[in-house]
Amino acid sequence: MDALIKDLIRETTLTSGAVLTLTLAQDTKYGRFADAASVGQAVYYAIRNGDNSEVGIGTVQAGNTFDRTSPLVTVVGGVYDDTTPVKITLAGASTVALAPTAVALNDIISDIAGLSAVYEPIDATILKDADIGVSVQGYNVGTLFASTSDNLSVGYTTDIETLVSDTITPDLTTEWLKYREVVGTVTINEPADGAYGGCVILLNVTGAGPYTVTLGAGCYPVGTIPDLLTTIKYECRVVKHTALITSVEIVEVVGA
């Protein structure tokens, strides 16, 4: 389903219960849903009510109202549900934001993967400083890019950021590959720079262990977060999906 994503759109609501339609109130620090979308337009949304959260696809309605049409993921009482999520029950004030979701990103990836293209090597010549009718200076493509060092690299980094503390607040503006020698209890916090995205952290347990892992506010586990055992290496993936939800997954690197 196609739905709109926009930046800096956030409001509040005092609507209570597991109802469809929310009445929105302006948060003067942000734009309104009506500023970003027309009536009847589908948008990706995120709701935070106390310790409970919900993301999904909703519909902007007239009179600063909003329908949370299709919940996609919920966290209620610490229980994560992306299989059969239902609208969370609201009480008191809630924050409602227009925000990108993992589903939106996966839809984009799926669309790109669905584009079929076949690339075949060809012999070609790049023309440089051509003076038609007088001379043409040419460079053979195979010679020009004979070394792999001449090729463009996408999604590649030569640097790994070494973290200095077992309390980890990832900075998404630095290297996306990070490393930490674990010597104590680990705390994973949501990225602090405000950007969306993710990073991969290699956790190398060099202390006595085992060490527990604690997730900070706004961080939610993907599967079970294990205790970290001595001499074992773990891959920790931290992804900030929205302003309200950061997912954390930790798996053992077998045989490393």
N, C-alpha and C positions, 0 to 999 in steps of 0.2 A: 504494500500500500504506500502510495506516495504521500508524504507529509512534509510540512515546512519546518525548517530549522532557522532560527534567528538568534542574534546575540543580545544580551542585556535586557531581556524581557522577563519581568518578575512582578507578581502581585501577591496579595494575601486574601484569605477568605475565612469567614466565620461560619460558613455552612457546616453543619454537623451530620454525622451518619454516613452510611455507605451508599450515598445517593449519586445519581448521574450528573445533575446540573449543579455547578458551583456559582455563587455570586461573588465576583471579584472586586477587591478594593485596591486602589492605587498605592503603590510604594513609590514615593517621590524620587527615590534614588535610581529608579529603573523605568524603562518604557512599559507601556501597557500592551496586553494581547491585541487590543483593537488597533494599536499603532502598527503592528507587524503583520496582521492577517485580516482578511475580509470575512464577513459572516458566512458560515458554512465551510470554511477552509479547514483542512486537517493539519494538525501540528503535533510534533513530539513534545511531551510535557514531563515534568517531574514534580512530585508533591512530597513535602516533608511535614509530618504532624507528630510532634514529640519525638519518640524514638522510632516511629514507623515511617516507611517511605514507599513511594509508588512511582513507576515510570510507565509511560504508555503513549498511545496515539489518541488525541482528543479533537474536539471540534469547537471552533470559536462560534459563539452565538451572539445575538443582538443584546444590547443593554448591558454590556460588560458582564456577560455570563459565559460559562464554559462547560462543555460536556466532556467528561473523561470516558470516552467511547470504548476504548479497548486497552485495559491494563495489560502490560507486557511482563513486568517484573515487580514483585513486592517484597519488602522485608517487614515482617510484623513480629514483634517480640523476639527479634533476633533470628527468625526463621526466614530463609531466602526461598522464594518460589518463582521460578520462571517457566513452570510447566502448566499449572492451572491457577494463575493468579486471579484474584477478584479485587474489586475496589476496596481499599482500606477504609475502616470506619474512622471518620474524622471527629475530633472533639476540640473545642476551643479554636485558637488561631492556627491556621496552616499557611505554609508558603507554597505558592504555585509558580513554577518557572517554565518558560519555553526553552528546552534544552535538547542537545543531541543525545542520542542513546546508543547503546551497543547494537541494537537492532538496526538503527539507521546506518551505522558504519558497515555492518555486515551486509545490508542490502546493497550498498555502494560497491563493496568488494565482489558480491555475487554478480552485479550488473557488469562489472569490468571483466570478471572471469568468463561471462557469457559471450563476450565479444570474440568471435573467432577470426583470427588473422594468421596467414601463413607467410613467413618471411624466408626468402631464398637468397643465397649468396649470388651476387652478380659482379661482373667486372665493370668497373666504372672509372671515369676520370673526372677530377675536379678541375675546372678551368679557373685560372687566376690571371688578372690583368690582361684580359683578352682584347687585342686590337684587331677587330674583324677586318680581314683582307690583308693584314700585314703579318701578324704573328700570334700564336696561341701558346701560352705556357701551361703545361698540364702536370698533374700529380696523380699517380695511380693510387686508388683507394687502398689496395692490398699492401702497398709499400708504406703509405702514410700511417696506417694503423697496424703495422706489423708487430708492434710490441703491445702487450696487454696494458702496459702502463700508460698508453696513449688513449685508452678507452675511458668513457665516463663511467663512474660508479654511482649506483643509486642504493640507498639504504646500507651504506658501508661506513664503518668508522675504524680508525686506526688507534683510537685512545680508549682506555677504560678508566673510569673514575673510581679511585680507591676511597671508600667511606671510612670515617675516623671514629664512628660511634655505633654501638649496638642499638641505639635509638635512631631509627632511620626515617627521615622526612625527605623523600626524593625531590631533587631539583630537576624538573623536566627540561630546563633550558641548557643543561650541560649534556655530557655524553649519555646515550641511552643504555650503554652497557656499564654496569657498576659492580664493584667487588668489596666484600667485607669479610675479614677474619673474625669470626664470632667467638667472644670470650665470656659472654654472659647472657642474661635474659634479653631477648630481642623485642623491640616495639616497632611496629610499622605504622607510620602516620600517612595521611593523605598528602599528596604533593602540595607544597606551600606556595608555588609561584602563580597559581590561578589558571594555568594552562591545562588544556585537555590533552590526553595522550598517555603514553606508558613507558616503562623501562624494565630491564631485566637485571636482577642483582644475583650474582653468585655468592652464596653464603658458605664459607669454608669454616667449619667448626674446628677451631684449634684449642679451645679451652677444655675443661674437664667434662662439661655437659652431664646429663642432657639439659637443654635449655628450652624453656617455654617461649612461645611467640604470642605477643599481645597486639591486637589491632586497635588503632586509635579511632576517634570519632569519625564517622563517615566512611570507614573502611569495612568491607564485607567479604567473608571468605568464599572462595570458589572451592567447593569440596571441603575436606577435612584438613586443617592446619596441623602438621605434625610437630611433636617435640623434636628439637635438633640434637642429634646424637654425635658424640665425639668422633673425629676423623672423617665424618661424612660431609659431602658437599651437596648443597641444595640449590635449585634454581627458583628464585622468587620473582614472580611477574606481578607488577603493580600497574594498574590501568585506571586512570581517572576518566570515567565515562561522562559524568555531569558534575555540576557544582555540589551535588548532594551524595553522589555514589562513586566510591573508588573500590574496585575489586582487587583482591589479593589471593594469589595462588602460589603454593610452595610444594615442590615435588623433589624427591631425591634424584640426584644425578648418579645413576647406577654404574658402578665400575670405575668411577673417576677417582 
